[in-house]
Amino acid sequence: MTGGASAPLVAVRGLKMHFPIYGGLLRRRVGAVKAVDGIDLEIMAGETLGLVGESGCGKSTVGRAILRLYDITEGSIRIGGTEIGALSQAALRPHRPQMQMVFQDPQASLNPRMTVAAIIGEPLSEHTTLSAGDRTARVHELMDAVGLNRAFAGRYPHEFSGGQRQRIGIARALALNPRFIVCDEPIAALDVSIQAQVVNLLEELQDRLGLTYLFISHDLSMVRHIADRVAVMYLGRIVEIGPRDALYDTPAHPYTQALLSAVPEPDPDQRDGRIVLTGDVPSPAKPPAGCAFVTRCRHAFDRCRSEKPVLQAVAGGHMAACHLLDGTSPTTAGATAASGAPSSIQQGA
Amino acid sequence: MTDATAPRAVAAAAPPATRARGPWRDVWDQFRTHKGALIAGLFLVAITLFAALGPWLWQIDPNALNVRNKDVRPIYTALWDAGAKVSWSHPLGTDQLGRDLLANLIQGGRISLAVGWAAMALSVVLGTLIGVLAGYFKRLDGPLMRFTDLMLALPLLPLLLVMMLLFRDSLRAAFGPETGIFILIVVVIAVTSWMHMARIVRGDVLALKEREFVLAARSIGTPPRRIITRHILPNVLSPIMVSATLGLASAIITESALSFLGLGFPSDFPTWGKLLFDAVDRMADFPERVIWPGLCISLTVLAVNYIGDGLRDALDPRIRGR
């Protein structure tokens, strides 16, 4: 499914999104939450990039910042060759149709006072000059595409199940024939049987319409299923990025290893080597000086506390940001993957 | 679930069964299930017709003085007091100057209802506008809310009096005595009563604009003015409705207070509030002069409250159909 085009559809360089913190008597700016702190991404046309990480690491902020729902602090975002990082919201409006978003909570992302037809038709009335009849026809076409009964066009969101609501959200995102869709945890609020339906729908639409996805999720199994490449985020930075199979089979960063070891394993005999992280994610307002993961890393050494690691190639297209990969450290990356201190192994009972 | 066929796509212009009803039909169906609101609605229509058409049915001049027929008791007093002074030409009695109470109630109703509705509408528009602007645009929030606090901090009655004194004569000169004073009273009541509405609306807008459906609208590229009209306003309708019904009540009562202080309409201009206050002195002897205007005010306010309640339910698709 990986696109053969040479130039990526989406190219993000040095993206930073800092939210100011105001404090004190005069409400002066006293600091910033560095939700996203320097991210580089490339997504090829027709590809799905999975973005994983634990809660609060900045995944959703990345998705929203790429669509310029925020005014970004720094960096460049190119979509389809157009630089949108610095455009004003008004100048951005003509570029909106090519990039759309599917939201996490289908209950919250649909206006409770609008009918399904009005919700799906909103992008059409904003960006096209279709007559009312043509718009209704297009809305019905979209409802067919996502598997909703046309007869439900006059109903309100609360009359639908969670999976159906998410289909409404997907139909709205598809209305303007976008090339790039950010799926912000589209399945997190759905129960498991519906998750599969929605993911299959997304895949089917991708095949049919040649869509490009940024698939944000904390469900590693689902990302493995849908993504072509995967990026792992920790505290506002990408710690590892690479082709799906390479990343899942030979994770290079200690954080990725810990994440993958936590994926539930259906076969009880296979359960072993779970790496348990202790402590919490540091505050993004005061990240550690060196590597962001230093406070929880089993292999941390002096250099990690003082120097930020940069992404470096592990294998073709597979990159990780860890000092262990330099070869100067006592343990090498390969050993890291295999090793596991006995104290941190939890046996599945 | 899907049965997409070419003929159906062509026939899409003919709406499916659920659409044929139209959204307002659903609203009316839900409104009808609220018995209180239905009765209140009928009462409000009745009292509005009573005030609007009354002068044609009851053709006594409310200002006609008739000293010989002063202090006539209502006709029903004869039921328990055979010696009472009653007359079929004045079924609700007359006051100490011989003015007919029924004619005054009709004439007073016209003014009170007109002032109440107009002041309420103006105050709703002002309060919603300021609340939405303050809630949606962060830059305006500080200045607008401090202005609201300022208005709230001002003592209301002295402010009303000063405004009446300052603008009464110029407005009278511009629009004539009746229209001038009507405009003045409506405006004065509205500009002193929008603040609570603005605060409630701002709070709701602040919460709403962080909801994902507003974010979704922004990701589509919907400009702020249409986000406000399409997504924000319909969702703050409930608090607006509630404050509006309370606003109508307080507008009628504020108008009464102004009349009582002699700063409302001229003395030959009856309103429900003024009838009430004129009668307070001799309330013990002639309770009907307080009861009838008082009843008109309270029942109107109650009816509007019930209608607001019913409308709020009927306009919310989540409650509809339960």
Interface residues (C-beta under 8 A of the other chain):
Chain A: R64 L67 L69 A90 L92 R93 R96 P97 Q100 M101 F103 Q104 D105 A108 S109 L110 N111 P112 R113 M114 T115 A117 E122 P123 E126 H127 G133 T136 A137 H140 E141 M143 D144 G147 L148 N149 R150 A151 F152 A153 G154 R155 Y156 H158 G169 R172 L176
Chain B: M1 T2 A4 R8 A9 A12 A13 P15 P16 A17 T18 R19 R21 P23 R211 E212 F213 L215 A216 A217 R218 S219 I220 G221 T222 P223 R226 R230 H231 P234 N235 D316 P317 R318
